[in-house]
Amino acid sequence: MFSQLHAIWALMRGHRLRYGAALLGMVLATFLSYGVPLVGSAAIDYGVAAHGVGPGTPGLIRHLLAIVGGADVLRAHLWLALLAMVALTIGSGFFSYIKGWQSSLASDGTSRQLKDKLYDHLNHLPVAFHDRADTGDLVQRCTSDVETVRLFLASQVMEIANALVLAATALPVMLSLNWEMTLVSFSLILPIVAYGYIYFRKVKHVFKEVEQAESALTAVVQENLTGIRVVRAFARHEFEQAKFAEPNRLYRDRNLHLLRLMAWYWSISDVFVLCQIGLTLIFGAHWISEGRLTVGILFAFIAYLSMMMWPVRQMGRILTDLGKTSVALARVQDILRAEPESQPARAAWLTERPILGRISVRDLHFCHAGATAGGPGQGALNGITFDVQPGESLAILGPSGAGKSTLAHLLLRFYDASEGSILLDGRSLSSLPRTWVRKQIGVVMQEPFLFSKTLRDNLRLGRGDAPDHEIEEAARTASIHDTILSFEQGYGTLIGERGVTLSGGQRQRVAIARAVLSRPPVLILDDAMSAIDGETEKLVLNALRERRGRATTLLIAHRLSTVAHADRVIVLDRGRIIQSGTHAELSTQEGLYQRLWRIQTSIEADFQQQLKVV
């Protein structure tokens, strides 16, 4: 428990002064509220019952009577007791407000700080981490788990302090009034706290199970909403509903189990509290009949007991919430403990001269984590070597799984090579900062991702200060400018999540324009024209050819029409380069390239012939 409290204390950094102000407000509110039963006790015994002040009068009551001028003055002006009780209650309420206000500000600030830290950390974690992680689970940890921590910091931390202050204040006050009644009133306090602690230890794992079930449920919902078009297209509504029903049932069952345990706790703690009040009343009534206790003192003890029992009873709830919070905090810390991408120090030469875009790949090997390689040479890449000169265009062709996209990911330093090296302008990528490397490379992914923003904002993603005329020039290069102007809002058109309001070809062309706009020394087009029709593809390729020499370009494609006009072509198969040369050389050379060329040209010729017949 102490380690969990230490972790929570560390979270408060930067907001501890506010928590201190809340604690001060709570202490003042407690002291003022403790004055109400004392005034009431004095009014009953020395104002109404007209007892005389003697050796048996508690010291606190004696001082209180002295403040108002004695018991005779109190008897003559009972309204003073009422006024004092009202004033003390108002003062206690005011400082309770200060406590709640400051603790809320502190907890909200801590929550915002934690969310910012989580979001920033997630953005710096390796791609391999996100390959393994479940998106729904990450969303759950960044929202629900952080909210659990916030609620604990907002209320339960103050309740812990409140219970400690009450115990530290109530015990000496009650002892000064009557030590025997104090022993009776505290007789069941320790059993109540012990029961709460045992309960906390027993149900801690249940909170973890509920959190895990909620994460699984969130993951199913997130995946279903992301793929809603596929679900609709294949009429899989009933299947998805059945798939959702199981984690939903599991979450319900685990939550009901937790609620049953909570119901047992509250019912049993109710019994303890009622027994404690009953014992106090029984002993108090008996001692009043014997003349050993006054009605006013019993009133004060019942009032103090009522004030104390709720926080003491809450200790069990606080401990259980601490268990829930510790589970949530551990899940958050699992993310924060994950090592971010390594970042070599930024060298001065990086800004001293422009990047030419010379790429040299030497004996490059790579195997994905968790892949079951059959032995040496069976990875995603197996010892490939090639060079690309500044401004040259290199086409990379090969069947699915040949390693084309893996090569692009290594160039972007999403992963690091197992063996071999990649050099940019003669310097190893592994010695360069990842962020800097990625700023030198414009990329269009195999599945282009667009954000739910305007088209202008999406195009400016790689270069936020790009003027409108350059945005339009990049859009013309990607043959998307006229299409954008046909929209009612033009470049200010808001596209849906993941660019869902655009066609596949339009998304690819926007992604191409985005990459071109960033003006990178190296441009990678990873199957970037697979959804573009042949006529538009020619327009885009012609525009890119006009820019020849501005950037080293790597064209990854399956369609030979995309790669035919590149300066050079390499053919990959099973992670190895099996052919290399120009289109003219490879189309006349026996091998995979020639076979693919014959197949694609014959299909195109047959298609054109059919069009003429029609």
C-alpha positions in Angstrom: 0.0 0.0 0.0 2.8 2.4 0.8 4.4 1.9 -2.6 1.0 2.9 -4.1 0.7 6.0 -2.0 4.3 6.9 -2.9 3.3 6.6 -6.6 0.3 8.8 -6.0 2.4 11.3 -4.2 4.8 11.5 -7.2 1.8 12.2 -9.5 0.9 15.3 -7.4 4.2 17.0 -8.3 3.4 20.5 -9.4 0.0 20.6 -7.6 1.1 19.9 -4.0 0.5 23.5 -2.9 -3.1 23.2 -3.9 -3.4 20.0 -2.1 -1.8 21.7 0.9 -4.4 24.5 0.7 -7.2 21.9 0.5 -5.7 20.2 3.6 -5.6 23.4 5.5 -9.2 24.2 4.6 -10.2 20.7 5.8 -8.3 21.1 9.1 -10.0 24.4 9.8 -13.4 23.0 8.8 -12.8 20.1 11.2 -11.9 22.3 14.1 -14.9 24.5 13.6 -17.3 21.6 13.2 -15.9 20.1 16.5 -17.0 23.3 18.2 -20.7 22.7 17.5 -21.1 19.6 19.8 -19.1 21.4 22.6 -21.5 24.4 22.4 -24.5 22.1 22.3 -23.2 20.2 25.3 -22.6 23.4 27.3 -26.1 24.7 26.4 -27.8 21.5 27.5 -26.0 21.0 30.8 -25.4 24.5 31.9 -28.1 26.5 30.1 -31.1 24.2 30.1 -30.4 21.7 33.0 -28.7 24.5 35.0 -25.8 22.4 36.3 -23.3 24.3 38.3 -19.7 24.6 37.3 -17.6 22.4 39.6 -14.5 20.2 39.8 -16.2 17.6 37.5 -16.7 20.1 34.7 -14.5 19.2 31.7 -11.8 21.8 31.0 -13.0 22.5 27.4 -16.5 23.2 28.7 -15.1 25.4 31.5 -13.1 27.5 29.0 -16.1 27.8 26.7 -18.3 29.1 29.5 -15.6 31.6 30.5 -15.7 33.0 27.0 -19.5 33.8 27.2 -19.2 35.2 30.7 -20.2 32.1 32.8 -23.1 29.7 33.1 -25.5 32.3 34.4 -25.0 34.4 31.3 -25.5 31.4 29.1 -28.7 30.5 30.9 -30.0 34.1 30.5 -29.0 34.2 26.8 -29.4 30.8 25.3 -29.7 32.4 21.9 -25.9 32.9 22.1 -25.4 29.1 21.9 -27.7 29.0 18.8 -25.8 31.8 17.2 -22.4 30.3 17.9 -23.5 26.9 16.5 -24.8 28.6 13.3 -21.6 30.6 12.9 -19.4 27.6 13.5 -21.4 25.6 10.9 -21.2 28.4 8.3 -17.5 28.7 8.9 -17.0 24.9 8.6 -19.0 24.9 5.4 -16.9 27.7 3.9 -13.6 25.9 4.6 -15.1 22.7 3.3 -15.8 24.6 0.1 -12.2 25.7 0.0 -11.1 22.1 0.5 -13.3 20.8 -2.3 -12.4 23.7 -4.7 -8.6 23.3 -4.2 -8.6 19.5 -4.3 -10.7 19.6 -7.5 -8.3 22.0 -9.2 -5.3 20.0 -8.1 -6.8 16.6 -9.2 -7.9 18.0 -12.6 -4.4 19.5 -13.1 -2.8 16.2 -12.2 -5.1 14.3 -14.6 -4.4 16.7 -17.5 -0.6 16.5 -16.8 -0.8 12.7 -16.7 -2.8 12.5 -20.0 -0.4 14.9 -21.7 2.5 12.7 -20.5 0.8 9.5 -21.7 -0.1 11.0 -25.1 3.4 12.3 -25.6 5.0 9.0 -24.5 2.8 7.0 -26.8 3.9 9.2 -29.7 7.5 8.4 -29.0 7.2 4.6 -28.5 8.6 2.3 -31.2 6.4 1.1 -34.0 7.0 -2.4 -32.7 5.2 -1.5 -29.5 2.1 -0.4 -31.4 2.3 -3.5 -33.5 1.8 -5.6 -30.4 -0.6 -3.3 -28.5 -4.4 -3.4 -28.7 -5.7 0.1 -29.6 -8.9 -0.3 -27.6 -6.8 -1.2 -24.5 -4.6 1.8 -25.0 -7.6 4.1 -25.3 -9.0 2.5 -22.1 -5.8 3.2 -20.2 -5.6 6.8 -21.4 -9.2 7.6 -20.5 -11.0 5.4 -18.0 -7.9 4.5 -16.0 -6.7 8.1 -15.8 -10.2 9.1 -14.7 -10.1 6.5 -11.9 -6.9 8.1 -10.7 -8.4 11.6 -11.0 -11.4 10.7 -8.9 -9.2 9.2 -6.2 -7.1 12.3 -6.1 -10.1 14.5 -6.0 -12.0 12.9 -3.2 -10.3 9.9 -1.5 -7.0 11.5 -0.8 -8.8 14.2 1.1 -10.9 11.5 2.9 -7.7 9.8 4.0 -6.4 13.1 5.4 -9.8 13.9 6.9 -9.9 10.5 8.8 -6.4 11.1 10.1 -7.3 14.7 11.2 -10.6 13.6 12.8 -8.9 10.8 14.7 -6.0 13.1 15.9 -8.5 15.8 16.9 -11.4 13.8 18.2 -9.4 11.5 20.6 -7.9 14.3 22.8 -11.3 16.2 22.8 -13.3 13.2 23.8 -10.7 12.2 26.4 -10.9 15.6 27.9 -14.7 15.2 28.2 -14.8 11.7 29.7 -12.1 9.0 29.2 -14.5 6.1 30.0 -16.9 7.1 27.3 -14.0 7.6 24.9 -13.0 3.9 25.4 -16.5 2.8 24.8 -16.9 5.1 21.7 -13.6 3.8 20.2 -14.2 0.1 21.1 -15.2 -0.9 17.6 -13.2 1.6 15.6 -10.2 -0.7 15.1 -12.3 -3.7 14.1 -14.0 -1.5 11.4 -10.7 -0.4 10.0 -9.3 -3.9 10.2 -12.3 -5.3 8.3 -11.9 -2.6 5.6 -8.2 -3.5 5.2 -9.0 -7.2 4.9 -11.7 -6.4 2.4 -9.2 -4.3 0.3 -6.7 -7.2 0.2 -9.4 -9.7 -0.9 -11.1 -7.7 -3.7 -8.0 -6.1 -5.2 -7.8 -8.8 -7.9 -11.5 -8.3 -8.7 -10.9 -4.7 -9.6 -8.2 -5.8 -12.0 -10.5 -8.3 -13.6 -13.2 -5.6 -14.1 -10.7 -3.3 -15.7 -9.5 -6.0 -18.0 -13.0 -6.9 -19.0 -13.8 -3.2 -19.7 -10.7 -3.0 -21.9 -11.7 -6.0 -23.9 -15.2 -4.5 -24.4 -13.7 -1.2 -25.5 -11.4 -3.0 -28.0 -14.3 -4.8 -29.6 -16.4 -1.6 -29.9 -13.4 0.3 -31.4 -12.6 -2.5 -33.9 -16.2 -2.8 -35.0 -16.6 1.0 -35.5 -13.4 1.2 -37.4 -14.5 -1.6 -39.8 -18.2 -0.7 -39.9 -18.2 -0.6 -43.7 -16.7 -4.1 -44.0 -19.3 -5.3 -41.5 -22.1 -3.7 -43.6 -20.6 -5.0 -46.8 -20.6 -8.6 -45.7 -23.9 -8.4 -43.7 -22.1 -9.5 -40.5 -24.3 -7.6 -38.1 -25.5 -10.7 -36.3 -22.0 -12.1 -36.0 -20.6 -8.8 -34.7 -23.5 -8.6 -32.2 -22.7 -12.1 -31.0 -19.0 -11.2 -30.8 -19.9 -8.1 -28.7 -22.2 -10.0 -26.5 -19.5 -12.2 -24.9 -17.2 -9.5 -23.6 -20.3 -7.5 -22.6 -21.6 -10.4 -20.6 -18.1 -11.0 -19.0 -17.9 -7.3 -18.0 -21.4 -7.4 -16.6 -20.7 -10.6 -14.6 -17.4 -9.3 -13.2 -19.0 -5.9 -12.4 -21.9 -7.6 -10.6 -19.5 -9.7 -8.6 -17.7 -6.6 -7.5 -21.0 -4.9 -6.6 -22.0 -8.0 -4.5 -18.8 -7.7 -2.6 -19.3 -4.0 -2.1 -22.8 -4.7 -0.9 -21.5 -7.2 1.7 -18.9 -4.6 2.8 -21.4 -1.8 3.3 -24.0 -4.0 5.1 -21.4 -5.5 7.5 -19.9 -2.1 8.2 -23.4 -0.8 8.9 -23.8 -3.4 11.5 -20.5 -2.4 13.1 -21.5 1.3 13.1 -24.9 0.7 14.6 -23.4 -1.5 17.2 -20.9 1.2 18.1 -23.7 3.8 18.4 -25.8 1.3 20.4 -23.0 0.6 22.8 -22.4 4.3 23.4 -26.1 4.9 24.0 -26.4 2.0 26.4 -23.4 2.9 28.5 -24.2 6.5 28.3 -27.8 6.0 29.5 -26.6 3.7 32.3 -24.0 6.2 33.5 -26.5 9.1 33.3 -28.8 7.1 35.6 -25.9 6.7 38.0 -25.0 10.3 37.9 -21.6 9.6 36.4 -22.4 11.4 33.1 -24.5 14.3 32.0 -26.9 14.5 29.1 -24.8 17.2 27.4 -21.7 15.1 27.5 -23.6 12.1 26.0 -25.0 14.5 23.3 -21.4 15.6 22.5 -20.2 12.0 22.3 -23.0 10.9 20.0 -22.4 14.0 17.8 -18.6 13.3 17.6 -19.2 9.6 17.0 -21.6 10.5 14.1 -18.9 12.8 12.7 -16.2 10.2 13.0 -18.0 7.0 12.0 -18.5 8.1 8.4 -14.8 8.8 7.6 -13.8 5.7 9.6 -16.3 3.6 7.7 -15.1 5.2 4.5 -11.6 3.9 5.3 -12.6 0.6 4.0 -14.1 2.2 0.9 -11.0 4.3 0.6 -8.8 1.3 0.8 -10.8 -0.5 -1.9 -10.7 2.6 -4.1 -7.0 2.6 -3.5 -6.9 -0.9 -4.8 -8.9 0.1 -7.8 -6.6 3.1 -8.3 -3.5 1.1 -7.9 -4.7 -1.3 -10.7 -5.5 1.7 -12.9 -2.2 3.4 -12.1 -0.2 0.2 -12.7 -1.8 -0.1 -16.2 -0.9 3.5 -16.9 2.6 3.0 -15.7 3.0 -0.1 -17.9 2.8 2.3 -20.8 5.1 4.9 -19.2 7.7 2.2 -18.4 7.9 1.2 -22.1 11.2 2.4 -23.6 10.7 5.2 -26.2 12.6 5.1 -29.5 16.3 5.8 -29.1 17.3 9.2 -30.3 21.0 9.7 -31.2 22.3 13.2 -30.4 21.6 15.8 -33.1 24.9 16.6 -34.8 25.7 20.2 -35.9 26.4 19.1 -39.5 22.7 18.2 -39.9 21.8 21.9 -40.4 25.0 23.0 -42.0 24.5 21.6 -45.5 21.5 20.5 -47.5 20.7 16.8 -47.9 21.5 15.4 -51.4 19.5 12.2 -51.0 22.1 9.6 -51.8 21.0 6.2 -50.4 23.4 3.2 -50.0 22.1 -0.1 -48.7 24.7 -2.6 -47.7 24.0 -6.3 -46.9 20.7 -5.5 -45.2 19.1 -8.2 -43.1 15.8 -7.9 -41.2 13.4 -10.3 -39.5 10.2 -9.1 -37.8 9.9 -9.7 -34.1 8.0 -13.0 -33.4 8.4 -14.2 -37.0 9.2 -17.9 -37.3 12.2 -17.9 -39.6 13.1 -21.2 -41.0 16.8 -20.4 -40.6 19.5 -18.1 -42.0 18.3 -16.2 -45.1 14.6 -16.7 -44.3 13.8 -13.3 -42.9 11.9 -10.4 -44.5 15.1 -9.1 -46.0 18.2 -11.3 -46.6 21.3 -9.4 -47.5 20.2 -6.8 -50.1 22.6 -4.3 -51.5 22.0 -1.3 -53.8 22.7 2.4 -54.3 20.5 5.3 -55.4 22.1 8.5 -56.6 20.7 11.9 -55.7 17.7 12.8 -57.8 17.5 9.3 -59.3 14.2 7.3 -59.4 14.4 3.7 -58.4 11.5 1.3 -58.8 11.2 -1.7 -56.5 9.1 -4.5 -57.8 8.2 -8.0 -56.5 5.5 -10.3 -55.3 3.6 -9.8 -52.1 5.8 -10.6 -49.1 9.0 -9.9 -51.0 10.1 -7.3 -48.5 9.3 -4.1 -50.4 7.3 -2.3 -47.6 9.7 -3.6 -45.0 12.6 -1.8 -46.8 10.5 1.4 -46.7 9.9 1.0 -43.0 13.7 0.5 -42.4 14.4 3.6 -44.4 12.0 5.5 -42.1 13.6 3.9 -39.1 10.3 2.4 -37.9 12.6 -0.6 -37.2 16.3 -1.1 -37.2 18.1 -3.7 -39.3 19.3 -6.9 -37.8 22.5 -6.8 -39.9 23.9 -4.5 -42.5 23.4 -0.8 -42.9 21.6 2.0 -44.7 23.6 5.1 -45.5 22.1 8.6 -46.2 24.6 10.8 -47.9 27.3 8.5 -46.6 26.1 8.5 -42.9 24.5 5.5 -41.2 20.8 6.0 -40.5 21.4 4.3 -37.1 23.6 7.3 -36.0 21.0 9.9 -37.0 18.0 11.1 -35.0 14.9 9.3 -36.1 12.8 12.5 -36.2 15.3 14.2 -38.4 15.5 11.2 -40.8 11.7 11.2 -41.2 11.7 14.9 -42.0 14.1 14.2 -44.9 11.7 11.5 -46.3 8.3 12.1 -47.8 6.3 8.9 -47.8 3.0 7.7 -49.1 2.0 4.6 -47.2 0.5 1.5 -48.7 -2.8 2.4 -46.9 -2.8 6.3 -46.8 -4.2 7.7 -43.6 -6.1 11.0 -43.6 -7.2 12.9 -40.5 -10.8 14.1 -39.8 -9.8 17.7 -40.7 -10.0 19.9 -43.8 -8.2 18.9 -47.0 -5.9 21.9 -46.5 -4.9 20.8 -43.0 -4.3 17.2 -44.2 -2.0 18.5 -47.0 -0.1 20.7 -44.6 0.6 17.8 -42.3 4.3 17.6 -43.3 4.8 21.3 -43.7 2.5 23.5 -41.6 3.7 26.8 -43.0 3.1 26.0 -46.6 1.4 28.9 -48.5 -1.8 28.2 -50.5 -0.1 28.5 -53.9 2.3 25.7 -53.0 -0.5 23.6 -51.7 -2.3 24.0 -55.0 0.9 23.2 -57.0 1.4 19.9 -55.0 -2.3 19.1 -55.6 -1.8 19.6 -59.3 1.2 17.3 -59.3 -1.0 14.6 -57.7 -3.8 15.4 -60.2 -6.2 16.2 -57.3 -6.5 20.0 -57.6 -9.5 20.0 -60.0 -11.3 17.4 -57.9 -10.8 19.4 -54.7 -12.2 22.6 -56.4 -15.3 20.6 -57.4 -16.1 20.2 -53.7 -18.4 22.9 -52.3 -15.9 24.1 -49.7 -12.8 23.4 -51.9 -9.6 23.1 -49.8 -11.7 23.9 -46.7 -13.7 20.7 -47.2 -13.9 18.7 -43.9 -13.3 15.0 -44.7 -14.6 12.2 -42.4 -12.5 10.0 -40.1 -9.7 8.3 -42.0 -10.8 10.3 -45.1 -13.9 8.1 -45.5 -15.8 10.7 -47.5 -13.2 10.4 -50.3 -12.7 7.5 -52.7 -9.7 5.3 -52.5 -8.0 6.9 -55.4 -8.7 10.4 -54.1 -7.2 9.5 -50.7 -4.0 8.2 -52.5 -3.7 11.4 -54.5 -4.1 13.6 -51.5 -1.4 11.5 -49.7 0.9 12.0 -52.8 0.3 15.8 -52.7 1.0 15.8 -49.0 4.3 14.1 -49.5 5.3 16.3 -52.4 4.4 19.5 -50.5 6.9 18.6 -47.7 9.7 19.0 -50.4 11.8 16.1 -49.0 15.2 15.1 -50.4 13.9 11.5 -50.5 10.4 10.5 -51.7 9.0 7.0 -51.1 5.8 5.9 -52.9 4.7 2.6 -51.4 2.2 1.2 -53.8 0.8 4.7 -53.8 -1.2 4.4 -57.1 -2.9 1.0 -56.6 -6.4 2.7 -56.4 -5.8 5.2 -59.2 -7.2 4.6 -62.6 -4.7 4.2 -65.5 -5.4 7.6 -67.1 -5.0 9.5 -63.8 -1.9 7.4 -63.0 -0.3 8.6 -66.3 -1.0 12.2 -65.3 0.5 11.8 -61.9 3.6 10.0 -63.3 4.1 12.7 -65.9 3.9 15.4 -63.2 6.5 13.4 -61.1 8.8 13.0 -64.1 8.7 16.8 -64.6 10.0 17.1 -61.0 12.9 14.6 -61.8 16.1 15.6 -60.0 14.3 17.4 -57.2 14.2 14.3 -55.0 15.5 10.8 -54.8 12.4 8.7 -55.5 11.7 5.1 -54.6 8.7 3.7 -56.4 7.3 0.5 -54.8 4.6 -1.0 -57.0 3.0 -4.1 -58.4 1.9 -2.5 -61.7 4.7 -2.3 -64.2 3.1 0.8 -65.8 4.0 2.6 -62.6 7.7 1.6 -62.6 8.4 1.4 -66.4 9.7 5.0 -66.5 12.0 4.8 -63.5 15.7 5.3 -64.0 16.4 1.8 -62.6 14.4 -1.1 -61.4 15.2 -3.8 -58.8 13.1 -6.9 -58.4 12.8 -8.5 -55.0 11.8 -12.0 -54.2 11.8 -13.6 -50.7 13.9 -10.7 -49.3 16.6 -10.9 -52.0 17.4 -8.8 -55.1 17.0 -11.2 -58.0 17.1 -8.7 -60.9 18.4 -5.2 -61.5 18.5 -2.9 -64.5 16.4 -0.5 -66.6 12.9 -1.3 -67.8 14.3 -1.8 -71.3 16.9 -4.3 -70.1 14.7 -6.3 -67.8 11.8 -6.6 -70.2 14.1 -8.5 -72.6 15.8 -10.5 -70.0 14.5 -13.9 -68.8 13.2 -13.7 -65.3 10.3 -12.5 -63.1 10.2 -9.0 -64.5 9.7 -10.2 -68.1 7.0 -12.7 -67.1 5.1 -10.0 -65.2 5.5 -7.6 -68.1 4.2 -10.1 -70.6 1.2 -11.0 -68.4 0.2 -7.4 -67.7 0.7 -6.2 -71.3 -1.3 -9.1 -72.7 -4.1 -8.4 -70.2 -4.1 -4.8 -71.2 -4.1 -5.7 -74.9 -7.1 -8.1 -74.5 -9.0 -5.4 -72.5 -8.4 -2.8 -75.3 -9.5 -5.3 -77.9 -12.7 -6.0 -76.0 -13.3 -2.2 -75.8 -13.0 -1.9 -79.6 -15.5 -4.8 -80.1 -17.9 -3.1 -77.8 
